[in-house]
Amino acid sequence: MNSVVSLRDVKLSFDGAVVLKDISIDIASGEFVYLLGPTGSGKSSLLRLLYADQKPTDGVIKVNGFQVDEIKDKEVPFLRRSLGVIFQDFELLTDRSVEDNLEFVMKATGWKSAAQINQKIDEVLEKVHLSKISRQKMPHQLSGGEQQRVAIARALINNPKVLIADEPTGNLDPKVSRSILQLFKEINSDGTCVIMATHQHSFLRLNPERSIVFEKGSIKDISKKQVQQKLDLNQA
C-alpha cells in the first residue's frame, strides 16, 4: 500500500490526561476516510498531529514523506504546503474578497506570476463550483456553504496529496452539508486523499467509506467493505 499517512504507536497526553493511546493506522494515497466519534474523543487532536500543530507524546507519524513527530520548525511550512486543511468555521479573511483570500495564500506559498495566479484562481473556483460567483465578493456576501467552498478552493491551491477536513459541515444545514460532501467525493475521485472528521453518521449512507471510530482515546478501524455490509444489513 502506498501510504500517505502512517501512525505507529502514537500517544498524546495533556497534563496527565490521555487523549490518544497506541494509535496505529495507515491511510493510502487516494483513500477517503471518515474520523467518527463524540466531541472530545480525539478526532481533532489526531488531525492536528498530522499537520504538526501539536506533537505526539510518543510514537511515529509520517505524512507525505515527512516524519512529523520529529519535524523541525523550518520544515513545517513545506509539510503544510503538501496538505490542504479545512476547518468548521471557514477561517476566511473577512476584510478581503474571494480573489484576495486566495491570492494571499498563493503569494505566501511562493506563487509570483500574476498570470499563473489568475489562472489558478479560476481553476480552483471552477472545481468547487463557484465560477459563476464574482471573485470580488466579500465573505459576508456569501452563504455559509459558499464560504466553505471558498475555503476548500483555498485548500486545493497547491494541489495537495491529502485534504484534511475537521468538521467541515458543522456550521451548515443538512442540504448544504450534503452538497459539500458531494464536493469532497468529486475531489477524492480525482485522486486526492480525503480525511474527514465529522459527527454526521448519515454521510456513511450517502458515501460509504472506511471509518475510524474514536472512543476514549482508542480507535476502531472499519473498512469500506464492512461499512457497506452494515448498511446492507440495516436496509434488509
Secondary structure per residue as TSV (DSSP state, phi and psi in degrees):
chain	resnum	aa	ss	phi	psi
A	1	M	-	360.0	132.6
A	2	N	-	-85.1	92.5
A	3	S	E	-80.6	132.0
A	4	V	E	-98.0	-19.6
A	5	V	E	-133.8	130.0
A	6	S	E	-140.7	126.0
A	7	L	E	-121.5	135.1
A	8	R	E	-129.5	116.5
A	9	D	E	52.0	44.6
A	10	V	E	-81.1	131.7
A	11	K	E	-126.3	147.5
A	12	L	E	-142.6	125.5
A	13	S	E	-131.7	148.6
A	14	F	E	-128.7	120.5
A	15	D	T	49.9	40.5
A	16	G	T	86.4	-12.4
A	17	A	E	-87.8	128.5
A	18	V	E	-82.6	122.2
A	19	V	E	-96.1	-45.3
A	20	L	E	-133.9	140.6
A	21	K	E	-136.6	126.2
A	22	D	E	52.5	50.5
A	23	I	E	-88.5	123.1
A	24	S	E	-132.5	114.5
A	25	I	E	-145.5	155.4
A	26	D	E	-126.2	137.3
A	27	I	E	-123.8	126.9
A	28	A	E	-86.2	157.3
A	29	S	T	-55.3	130.3
A	30	G	T	84.0	-0.7
A	31	E	-	-75.1	157.3
A	32	F	E	-117.2	121.9
A	33	V	E	-132.1	129.5
A	34	Y	E	-92.1	142.8
A	35	L	E	-108.2	117.7
A	36	L	E	-119.0	149.1
A	37	G	-	151.0	162.0
A	38	P	-	-69.0	164.6
A	39	T	T	-55.8	133.9
A	40	G	T	87.7	4.2
A	41	S	S	-85.2	-8.8
A	42	G	S	114.3	0.4
A	43	K	H	-59.8	-54.3
A	44	S	H	-65.5	-35.1
A	45	S	H	-62.2	-42.6
A	46	L	H	-63.6	-42.2
A	47	L	H	-62.3	-40.5
A	48	R	H	-63.9	-31.9
A	49	L	H	-63.5	-37.1
A	50	L	H	-67.0	-35.4
A	51	Y	T	-106.0	23.2
A	52	A	T	60.3	34.9
A	53	D	S	-83.1	-19.0
A	54	Q	S	-149.5	161.6
A	55	K	-	-111.5	147.7
A	56	P	-	-71.1	154.2
A	57	T	S	-69.2	-32.8
A	58	D	E	-159.9	159.9
A	59	G	E	105.8	174.6
A	60	V	E	-117.9	132.4
A	61	I	E	-128.5	124.2
A	62	K	E	-122.5	131.1
A	63	V	E	-137.3	120.8
A	64	N	T	51.1	38.2
A	65	G	T	86.7	-5.8
A	66	F	E	-94.3	134.9
A	67	Q	E	-88.3	96.0
A	68	V	G	-72.0	-30.9
A	69	D	G	-67.0	-19.1
A	70	E	G	-119.2	14.3
A	71	I	-	-65.6	140.4
A	72	K	-	-84.7	151.7
A	73	D	G	-54.5	-39.0
A	74	K	G	-69.7	-17.3
A	75	E	G	-90.7	-16.6
A	76	V	H	-58.9	-42.8
A	77	P	H	-59.6	-32.9
A	78	F	H	-72.5	-38.1
A	79	L	H	-59.1	-49.7
A	80	R	H	-67.9	-26.2
A	81	R	H	-69.7	-23.9
A	82	S	T	-86.8	-1.8
A	83	L	E	-119.6	159.0
A	84	G	E	-117.8	130.5
A	85	V	E	-123.3	129.8
A	86	I	E	-127.7	135.6
A	87	F	-	-114.5	167.7
A	88	Q	T	-63.5	-37.9
A	89	D	T	-100.3	23.1
A	90	F	-	69.9	-47.9
A	91	E	-	55.8	41.3
A	92	L	-	-83.3	153.7
A	93	L	-	-78.7	112.7
A	94	T	T	-72.5	-16.9
A	95	D	T	-95.4	10.5
A	96	R	S	-130.1	151.4
A	97	S	-	-69.5	171.4
A	98	V	H	-54.9	-49.3
A	99	E	H	-58.8	-45.1
A	100	D	H	-68.7	-32.7
A	101	N	H	-60.6	-45.1
A	102	L	H	-70.9	-42.1
A	103	E	H	-64.1	-36.7
A	104	F	H	-58.3	-46.5
A	105	V	H	-66.0	-40.1
A	106	M	H	-64.0	-45.6
A	107	K	H	-66.6	-34.5
A	108	A	H	-68.6	-22.1
A	109	T	T	-108.2	18.9
A	110	G	T	102.6	0.5
A	111	W	-	-72.1	137.1
A	112	K	-	-125.9	-37.8
A	113	S	-	-71.3	121.0
A	114	A	H	-60.4	-38.7
A	115	A	H	-66.0	-42.5
A	116	Q	H	-68.9	-38.0
A	117	I	H	-60.8	-47.4
A	118	N	H	-61.0	-43.6
A	119	Q	H	-65.5	-41.4
A	120	K	H	-68.3	-37.4
A	121	I	H	-61.1	-44.5
A	122	D	H	-57.8	-43.2
A	123	E	H	-64.1	-48.2
A	124	V	H	-73.1	-32.8
A	125	L	H	-67.9	-36.8
A	126	E	H	-66.1	-38.4
A	127	K	H	-63.6	-32.5
A	128	V	T	-98.8	14.1
A	129	H	T	62.9	40.9
A	130	L	-	-118.6	16.0
A	131	S	T	-63.9	-24.4
A	132	K	T	-86.4	-9.0
A	133	I	S	-91.6	136.2
A	134	S	-	-56.4	132.0
A	135	R	T	-65.3	-17.7
A	136	Q	T	-89.1	-2.2
A	137	K	-	-66.5	147.2
A	138	M	-	-89.0	154.4
A	139	P	G	-52.1	-38.5
A	140	H	G	-68.7	-14.0
A	141	Q	G	-87.5	-3.0
A	142	L	S	-106.0	152.8
A	143	S	-	-72.1	169.0
A	144	G	H	-59.0	-42.5
A	145	G	H	-63.6	-39.6
A	146	E	H	-67.3	-39.5
A	147	Q	H	-62.3	-40.2
A	148	Q	H	-67.3	-33.7
A	149	R	H	-65.6	-36.5
A	150	V	H	-64.6	-41.9
A	151	A	H	-62.5	-37.5
A	152	I	H	-69.2	-41.1
A	153	A	H	-58.1	-43.2
A	154	R	H	-60.4	-40.8
A	155	A	H	-68.3	-22.0
A	156	L	H	-90.3	-5.6
A	157	I	T	-56.0	-42.6
A	158	N	T	-98.8	26.3
A	159	N	-	50.1	59.0
A	160	P	-	-66.5	148.4
A	161	K	S	-77.1	-27.2
A	162	V	E	-130.9	130.7
A	163	L	E	-109.5	120.5
A	164	I	E	-106.0	123.1
A	165	A	E	-125.4	117.2
A	166	D	E	-103.0	100.0
A	167	E	S	50.8	54.7
A	168	P	T	-67.7	-15.9
A	169	T	T	-111.6	12.2
A	170	G	T	-61.3	-27.7
A	171	N	T	-104.3	14.0
A	172	L	S	-117.3	153.3
A	173	D	-	-75.6	166.0
A	174	P	H	-56.8	-42.6
A	175	K	H	-64.5	-44.8
A	176	V	H	-67.2	-37.6
A	177	S	H	-58.0	-42.7
A	178	R	H	-64.5	-37.3
A	179	S	H	-68.8	-33.4
A	180	I	H	-70.4	-39.8
A	181	L	H	-59.4	-43.5
A	182	Q	H	-59.3	-38.8
A	183	L	H	-63.9	-42.9
A	184	F	H	-63.2	-36.3
A	185	K	H	-61.4	-42.2
A	186	E	H	-64.2	-43.5
A	187	I	H	-63.2	-41.7
A	188	N	H	-64.1	-38.1
A	189	S	H	-66.2	-19.6
A	190	D	T	-82.6	-1.9
A	191	G	T	108.8	-1.4
A	192	T	-	-82.8	131.0
A	193	C	E	-69.7	131.6
A	194	V	E	-118.2	125.8
A	195	I	E	-119.5	111.8
A	196	M	E	-120.7	118.2
A	197	A	E	-84.6	130.5
A	198	T	E	-154.1	153.0
A	199	H	S	-91.5	-11.8
A	200	Q	-	-88.7	89.4
A	201	H	T	-65.2	-19.2
A	202	S	T	-62.3	-23.0
A	203	F	H	-60.1	-28.6
A	204	L	H	-64.2	-31.7
A	205	R	H	-72.8	-37.4
A	206	L	H	-77.7	-29.9
A	207	N	S	-150.6	79.7
A	208	P	-	-65.0	120.9
A	209	E	-	-146.6	168.5
A	210	R	E	-52.0	137.9
A	211	S	E	-130.6	129.3
A	212	I	E	-107.0	112.4
A	213	V	E	-98.7	126.6
A	214	F	E	-100.7	135.8
A	215	E	E	-156.4	118.8
A	216	K	T	53.3	43.5
A	217	G	T	85.2	-11.9
A	218	S	E	-106.6	169.7
A	219	I	E	-130.3	156.8
A	220	K	E	-124.4	121.5
A	221	D	E	-97.3	114.2
A	222	I	E	-112.2	120.3
A	223	S	-	-69.4	162.1
A	224	K	H	-57.3	-41.4
A	225	K	H	-62.3	-42.6
A	226	Q	H	-66.4	-38.4
A	227	V	H	-60.8	-46.2
A	228	Q	H	-64.3	-40.7
A	229	Q	H	-62.5	-41.1
A	230	K	H	-65.3	-40.2
A	231	L	H	-63.5	-41.8
A	232	D	H	-63.7	-39.5
A	233	L	H	-65.8	-39.4
A	234	N	H	-66.8	-28.0
A	235	Q	H	-88.2	-14.5
A	236	A	-	-69.3	360.0
